[in-house]
Amino acid sequence: MEIKNIEFSEYCCLNRPLMRIDEESDAQWFFGNKEVEQRVLERIASDFNTRGTPKCGILGRWGIGKTHTLNHLRWLFETNPQKYRTKPVKMLLAPWDDGNPRGNNWGYIHRKMIDAIGEHALREVVVTFDKMPQARTQNLAKAMEAIFKFGDANIKYSLSVILSENFLREQQKSTAAAWEWLRGDKVSIADLGVNRVVESVQDMVDVIRNIGVLAKTSRGLGFTFFIDEAHALGDVKKKKSEIHYGFKELADPTNSDVGYILAIFGGGMNAVPPVLTDPKDILDRMGVTQQTIHEAIIELKDVTAAESDLMEFAKNVLQNLKDIDKAKSMISEMNLGSKTTPDLLPFTQDGLKEVVDRLKQKEETKTPRLIIDNLATTSNKAYQESKLHNRYVLVDATFVRKVLP
């Protein structure tokens, strides 16, 4: 094998083109401090047992792994529906435009929620409910209306008509107007056969919660919104009361079918947007106070705090990005002998330790994102030197001291 002719992925024996974590396909892995993962899972389990659905969040600075943690939790929910009795719905809250009448109120959040659920999932819920015995014995709309728990009679009736007439089966007619109604957009109620539009915060939350009720009734799973970049709520200025009220209604004990897990950027509990903490009625419903908020909003800053965590994280990354069989063949063909192992290649044990020793010096370099970036950068420098000299260059301690500042 001519080292100078191989690609970087071959040199590192990767199972992918690039040395990086993919947020979607690698969601089954949780890198870093298992204690933190356990705290998050314990809070979620407690929420299921006491609130019926998750009502909590995670918090951490840039690069600490908030999005990765959300994706990992979402993977757990999707693969263990008997344990996590809800359907995860991915949702991005940012950006928040406080000067835009369409982007500074609960309607903005509501539209994102409806679109995040999506027509396919909503249609699946309606079709499944239609097959249930109680739906077979009466008009479908009336059967839905009978189980809805939230809103006035007109909202319940109108929602049942919208869902039964537009989402029961694939139809030739467009569902655009019905979707606009669900999103709270301006529509003609006469054309849709309903007697109410969705316009107030209460209407919007009631629609979402009733959809959750329908989902839980039909398939045993409600919805939980995995809301990334929820720190955007810190930019709420003009509609604080409205936004606070919307989340308060979602947090209310009467709602056990629609949950939320927030991912918030920042360090310390002071980073939690005030619109969620003041007044304290949302915290009350989440079972915490200002002093114990860390029990519901779990901080990820210590996910790789100790040196042992950093080393474990680095090893996990290398191992999970590696094609072990290819690495074994590379070690044999390049006569690397006992200098490294398939799971560490292209690093040696002392080389990886040297990288960790340098990263642990500063708090800002201990984030998962920067650890992965440094592993990739150092590997690439060894790869470039290998091509130059046409021999396999391992990333040992001497090499790390030469290429890393």
Buried (B, 14 or more C-beta within 10 A) or exposed (E): EEBEEBEBBBBBBBEBEEBBBEEEEBBEBBBBBEEBBEBBBEBBEBBBEEBBBBBBBBBBBEBBBBBBBBBBBBBBBEEEBEEBBBBBBEBBBBEBEEEEEEBBBBBBBBBBBBBBBEBEBBBBBBBBBBEBEEBEEEEBBEBBBEBBBBBEEEBBBBBBBBBBBBBBEEEEEEBEBBBBBBBBBEBEEEEBEBEBBBEBBBBBBBBBBBBBBBBBBBBEBBBBBBBBBBBBBBBBEEBBEBBBBBBBBBBBEEBBBBBBBBBBBBBEBEBBBEBBBEEEBBBEBBBBEEEEBBBBBBBBBBBBBEBEBBBBBBBBBBBBBBBBEBBBBBBEEBEBEEBBBBBBBBBBBEBBBBBBBBBBEEEEBBBBBBBBBBBBBBBBBBBEBBBEEEEBBBBBBEBBEEBBE
